[in-house]
């Protein structure tokens, strides 16, 4: 899931770049509300997918040198690098779908929506991973549980390092 976690965070440090900054919904509205919102851009989808591939490749290399073999939930040597694209794209798509529902419920962008803000990437990444690998129910539950505290820790680190303006 590390590729999915980093994919979910990838758009934030690059938010000031102008390339592909067009909103995914092209500014359209559905019943007077944004479909996804202006902060959900094509740049984010592209960067998240690339980050998924990059971090999966790093994990695969570390696994081949024995560093992560005892901690891994899967045998990375049997997975292609493009599996990271599935995790990255799935994570950001999960976030996008969650944003769609937040807009329908009139929850402002950036406002907390617990637990969906934390598990959207898990659901999306694992759902897309099923195109190549079907995780066990244990993996789904385990990742949903550990993602909440990880989300809080990462948000705190991003806030105190001034990467994000939201504390949590």
N, C-alpha and C positions, 0 to 999 in steps of 0.2 A: 504493500500500500504506500510505501514511501514515494513512488512516482506520482501517485494520485494526490498525496498531501502536497507535494511540491508543485504539481500542476495547478492545484487549487489556489496556491499562493502566487504563482508566476505572474499573473496580470498586475498585481499591486505595485511592485517596484518599477514597472514599465508604463504606468498609467499616464505619465506626462509625454510619452512619445506620441507622435501624430500618425504614424503609419497604421493603416487599417483601424482607425479610431471610430469608424462608422458603427453606430449601435446595431446590434443583431436584428432588432425589430425595425430598423430604419426610421425610428421616431414615430411609428404608427401607434395608434391607440385602439383599444378594444373596450367598447362601452364607456368611453371617456377616460380610461386609465391606460397608462403605458403597458404594452404587452410584456416587456421585460424591464425596461428602463434604460436610460442613456448610458449608464455605467457598464452595461453588458455589451461588449464590443467584439468585433471580429478579431481584433488584435488579441483579446483575452483567450478566445478559442484557439487561435493559432499558437500563441505562446504556451498555453496549458498543454497542448498536444506535443509540442516540441520538448517541453520540460518533462513530460511523462517518458518520452523516448530517452532523453538524456539521463535521467535518474535511473531508469531501468537498466540502461547500458552500464552505468557506474555500478549498480548492484550486481549485475551479471559478471563484471570484471572482478569485483571484490569476492564474489562467490567462487569464481574459478581459482582464486588464490587461497581459498580455504578460510577467509576471514569471517564470512557470515554463514557458513554451512551449518553451524549448530543453532543459529537463531532463525534461519529461514523457514517459512511455512511451505515453500515449494522448492523443487530442484531447478534452480535458475538455468542450469546448463541445457535443460530440455525446452526452454522457452525462447522464441525468437525475439529480437530486440523490438520489433514492431508491436509486441505485446504491451510495451510501455505506452504506445500511442492509444491503445484501447483504454488503458487505465487513465491516462491524462485527459483524453477526450471525454470519457465517461464521467470523470470527476467534474469537469467544467459543465458538461451537459446536465448533470444532476443539480448543480448550482443554478443553472439557467432555468430549469423546470421549477425549482423551488422559488425562484424570483417571480416566475409567472403567477404562481399561487399567492405569493405575498402581495403582488399588485392587485389581484382579484379581491383579496381580503383587506385592501387599503392599508397594509403595513408598509410604512415608508422604507425606502432603500436605506440600508445600514442599521435599521432598528432590529433588535434581537427577536428571533423566532425560535425559541428552544423547543424541542431538540433538532428541529429541521435544519437550522443553520449549521449544525455540527455533523449530521448524518447524510446530508444531501450528496456529498462527494463520495461517501462510502457506497451508498445505494447505486449511484451512477457508475462508479468505477467497477464495482463487482458485477453489475448487470452487463456492462460492456465486456468484461473479462470472460463472460460466458460464451462469447463467440469462439474462444479458444480453449478455455479452462473453466470448469464449473466448480466453484469453491463449495466446501461443505457448509452445512448449517452452522457448525461450530465457528467457522471462519467469519461468516456473516455476523453472528452475535458478538464474537470476540472483538471484531473491528468496530462494530457500532458502540460497544462499551468503552473501549480505550480511546476512541476518537474524541469523546467529550472532554476529558481532562487534557488531552493533547491540544485540542482547539484552544482551550483557556490559556495554557502555557504559551503557545505560539502567539496568541493575540497579545498577551502581556509583554512578551519579548519584543514584538513588533512595535508596540506602543512606546515602551521605554527606550527603544533604539531609534525612535522617531520615523519609522517606516510607515506606521499607521497612526491615524489620529483617534482611533477608538481603543479604549483601554480593554474592554471586553464586553 
